[in-house]
Amino acid sequence: MGVANNRSIAWGCAQAMEEQGVEIIYTYQNERLQKFISKLVSDEDHIIECDVASDESIDHAFSLIEERFGKIDGIVHAIALAKKEELGGSILNSTRDGFNQALDVSAYSFLAVAKAEVKILNNPASLVTLTYMGSDRALPNYNTMGIAKAALESAMRYLARDLGPKEIRVNAISAGAMRTLAVSGIQGHADLLKISQSETVDGVNVTQKEVGNICAFLMSDLASGVTGDVIFVDKDVHLR
Ligand SMILES: NC(=O)c1ccc[n+]([C@@H]2O[C@H](COP(=O)([O-])OP(=O)(O)OC[C@H]3O[C@@H](n4cnc5c(N)ncnc54)[C@H](O)[C@@H]3O)[C@@H](O)[C@H]2O)c1
């Protein structure tokens, strides 16, 4: 969930899993984004609309998935959204509406999707979401999204607790900063990317594919002992 274009982290995850022979079903947010995903994925059956801000849309999407494919082995949730005003300057710029939307789409949606999906999951299965280190430190401009990521990581741990008995693992990948559509909404994102790059061990930002490879690992049974965890894929930046 969350391929907007070929720069999306979700696309890196899909590519890495396809290399391992995984069959992928792609969901997209709305009609506007459908044409982008249609350029990347030729089989229309494998592309399904799912706006995670709407329970109806989520239910419809997972019913369609069940109808077309039966049970599935997991999801990759690579979705976030916040208004520009929530992503710059002081956290005091945050508004009730902007805050609620960011938390709804970027954090609650993981729970909402898990709820709808659990009925059609195989056992074992794996859920992975994408987070950022702005969840536990006050980074410039990240603001409301940092709060949303903290909530998302917490939701991930509670899901891991409650789905663990069903052999469903739940984890988050904390990815290093990379240029995508979502990042371009953050005020001063060019500086964020530059600083992040300079803090990697080798001066090169991580790629979508590098994050995707860890995602493929977490989605596989090779990671059967890993759940409720945040795995950093940022070439050491969070240790600075
Ligand atoms: N790019 C980075 O530097 C970075 C670093 C760490 C974590 N992340 C996280 O990775 C995830 C993917 O972001 P990205 O950087 O690949 O950007 P992206 O813009 O390519 O992906 C964000 C996706 O969220 C989707 N989305 C937004 N609102 C939605 C809704 N209501 N319903 C369904 N989908 C919706 C968009 O359509 C888009 O596909 C996000 O959670 C982001 O916070 C990104």
PDBQT file of the ligand as one rigid body, heavy atoms in Angstrom, charges set to zero:
ROOT
HETATM    1  N1  LIG A 301      10.945   9.417   2.042  1.00  0.00    +0.000 N 
HETATM    2  C1  LIG A 301      11.521   9.367   3.231  1.00  0.00    +0.000 C 
HETATM    3  O1  LIG A 301      12.567   9.983   3.463  1.00  0.00    +0.000 OA
HETATM    4  C2  LIG A 301      10.929   8.530   4.321  1.00  0.00    +0.000 A 
HETATM    5  C3  LIG A 301      11.722   8.180   5.410  1.00  0.00    +0.000 A 
HETATM    6  C4  LIG A 301      11.167   7.394   6.423  1.00  0.00    +0.000 A 
HETATM    7  C5  LIG A 301       9.845   6.977   6.332  1.00  0.00    +0.000 A 
HETATM    8  N2  LIG A 301       9.098   7.344   5.241  1.00  0.00    +0.000 N 
HETATM    9  C6  LIG A 301       7.711   6.860   5.188  1.00  0.00    +0.000 C 
HETATM   10  O2  LIG A 301       7.568   5.987   4.084  1.00  0.00    +0.000 OA
HETATM   11  C7  LIG A 301       6.183   5.919   3.741  1.00  0.00    +0.000 C 
HETATM   12  C8  LIG A 301       6.044   6.065   2.222  1.00  0.00    +0.000 C 
HETATM   13  O3  LIG A 301       6.351   7.403   1.852  1.00  0.00    +0.000 OA
HETATM   14  P1  LIG A 301       7.285   7.749   0.616  1.00  0.00    +0.000 P 
HETATM   15  O4  LIG A 301       8.413   8.552   1.138  1.00  0.00    +0.000 OA
HETATM   16  O5  LIG A 301       7.561   6.530  -0.204  1.00  0.00    +0.000 OA
HETATM   17  O6  LIG A 301       6.391   8.785  -0.204  1.00  0.00    +0.000 OA
HETATM   18  P2  LIG A 301       5.254   8.573  -1.319  1.00  0.00    +0.000 P 
HETATM   19  O7  LIG A 301       4.658   9.921  -1.488  1.00  0.00    +0.000 OA
HETATM   20  O8  LIG A 301       5.821   7.910  -2.507  1.00  0.00    +0.000 OA
HETATM   21  O9  LIG A 301       4.217   7.580  -0.617  1.00  0.00    +0.000 OA
HETATM   22  C9  LIG A 301       3.219   8.036   0.252  1.00  0.00    +0.000 C 
HETATM   23  C10 LIG A 301       1.966   7.297  -0.146  1.00  0.00    +0.000 C 
HETATM   24  O10 LIG A 301       0.907   7.564   0.787  1.00  0.00    +0.000 OA
HETATM   25  C11 LIG A 301      -0.268   7.472   0.026  1.00  0.00    +0.000 C 
HETATM   26  N3  LIG A 301      -1.430   8.036   0.732  1.00  0.00    +0.000 N 
HETATM   27  C12 LIG A 301      -1.572   9.252   1.319  1.00  0.00    +0.000 A 
HETATM   28  N4  LIG A 301      -2.833   9.395   1.794  1.00  0.00    +0.000 NA
HETATM   29  C13 LIG A 301      -3.491   8.238   1.510  1.00  0.00    +0.000 A 
HETATM   30  C14 LIG A 301      -4.824   7.767   1.720  1.00  0.00    +0.000 A 
HETATM   31  N5  LIG A 301      -5.761   8.525   2.310  1.00  0.00    +0.000 N 
HETATM   32  N6  LIG A 301      -5.134   6.513   1.298  1.00  0.00    +0.000 NA
HETATM   33  C15 LIG A 301      -4.228   5.725   0.677  1.00  0.00    +0.000 A 
HETATM   34  N7  LIG A 301      -2.956   6.119   0.447  1.00  0.00    +0.000 NA
HETATM   35  C16 LIG A 301      -2.596   7.358   0.847  1.00  0.00    +0.000 A 
HETATM   36  C17 LIG A 301       0.059   8.270  -1.231  1.00  0.00    +0.000 C 
HETATM   37  O11 LIG A 301      -0.874   8.007  -2.259  1.00  0.00    +0.000 OA
HETATM   38  C18 LIG A 301       1.444   7.724  -1.520  1.00  0.00    +0.000 C 
HETATM   39  O12 LIG A 301       1.356   6.577  -2.353  1.00  0.00    +0.000 OA
HETATM   40  C19 LIG A 301       5.489   7.005   4.562  1.00  0.00    +0.000 C 
HETATM   41  O13 LIG A 301       4.923   6.431   5.723  1.00  0.00    +0.000 OA
HETATM   42  C20 LIG A 301       6.658   7.915   4.936  1.00  0.00    +0.000 C 
HETATM   43  O14 LIG A 301       6.389   8.670   6.105  1.00  0.00    +0.000 OA
HETATM   44  C21 LIG A 301       9.608   8.101   4.235  1.00  0.00    +0.000 A 
ENDROOT
TORSDOF 0
